[in-house]
């Protein structure tokens, strides 16, 4: 398994939030070091139906040579709201892509959702849910930083944890 630790003391402010709104920065960067083949991200935030079918934000990894890798946060492909699982029925929304793992924030339970068996079962998630995303990296390059950027209106993007596969 993958450890998705969120470091800090109880009550510590240890989550990055970005938004187009004035209450959060539009982007935040954190330093990285070393080499890695993957960055596993625990993310949670908000989005709405009006922000569907386009990139709501992005996660960008910058290497020491100046090159970058990017993970678009697209509603409903891999960017889901904290308060609910999407209702997928192939009528209002068609979704052929795999559903990213969800972590129920109240219980810590990890849910691996299969598209076919999940159809018609979306709805509110009591206590909220975060999404686990995999950002493939170039294992030959030295890491410099990771940037979380909000692109769409009406969204808040939160990064709770980053685990680098070494």
Helices and strands as residue ranges (DSSP letters): E 16-19, E 27-31, E 38-46, G 49-51, E 54-63, E 68-75, E 84-85, E 102-104, E 110-111, H 115-118, E 123-124, E 129-136, E 143-150, E 156-165
